[in-house]
Amino acid sequence: MKTLILSGKDLEKILTMDLAIPAVERAFAAHGRGEAIMPPKLYLPLEKYAGDFRAMPSLLGDAAGVKWVNMHPENPKRFRLPAVMGVYILSDPETAFPLSVMDGTRLTAFRTGAAAAVASRHLAVKQPATIGFIGCGTQARSILAAHRVIYSGFRPIMADADPVAAGRFAKEAGGFTATLDQAGSCDIICTSTPSRAPVLFRSYVGISTHINAMGADAPGKQELDPRLLHEATVVLDDLAQATESGEVNVPLHAGTYRREQIYGTLGEIVAGRKAGRTGTEITIFDSTGLAIQDLALARVVFDEARRLGLGTEIDLV
């Protein structure tokens, strides 16, 4: 048997948000029904190098896989490399044969954007007039691309600690630069920063706002004013993972927020086991990134690559 190698250039020819969003939504639904096996992601801290590695295994249906991915925020400035890079191994769970080894960097970007769009679809107002982006890196671009698939006619508003980054993103996307409080007053707010202190405060946020909190994905990270958690409907991607490394991890460990205040998981909502938006409440999606999102998308990419005849087959094992 051959293993299919799929490079970043191969994935460029395959991956679209139209492909990613349904795959990720199906993964959330399976998670909500308890059909997936997904241990919490394993972190390997690299304090000397100001970064970390994460290992993310999962099993869903007739597919299994693991992603080896990093987070090195200083990479773009220091080495002209992406802050996030990854490799994905897709395996046949019956035989354990490695079906494919593929670029996990684009996989991560697309599934992250798709996850935010799925959350907005279920938790935000039906037709947002404005979507604010706090943090203007690769993740923000993916999140914007996904939201443009499910919504039309909104104004993108960009804010970043680096005004040049915000201006560059706004120019690329046909958006507008703004202060943090202006970006925080939008109908949907998407935060994707490496911050360890709040950047979005309660005073910025109005009624009926939905927040995709995408940046806190490791212990100690925090983007939101804890007051927002107390006053909002808080939805996690995964209870075990988010309570240790998501937006709620800092206030939970400080004893200023309780597990009982968490509404549920996005999977429960997508699967129809809990309601999504019900009125004018503020909603928060606390996203840490799930291994089954990567797995569901990797399986779709693998099937599409075989259909199109893309990639390189090798004798790996």
Secondary structure, DSSP 8 states (H G I E B T S, - for coil): --EEEE-HHHHHHH--HHHHHHHHHHHHHHHHTT-EE----EEEEEGGGTEEEEEEEEEETTEEEEEEEEE-TTHHHHHS--S--EEEEEE-TTT--EEEEEEHHHHHHHHHHHHHHHHHHHHS-SS-SEEEEES-SHHHHHHHHHHHHH--S-EEEEE-SSHHHHHHHHHHHT-EE--HHHHTTSSEEEE----EEEEE-GGG--TT-EEEE-S--STT-EEE-HHHHHHSEEEES-HHHHHHHSTTHHHHHHTSS-GGG--EEHHHHHTTSS----SS--EEEE----HHHHHHHHHHHHHHHHHHT-SEEE---
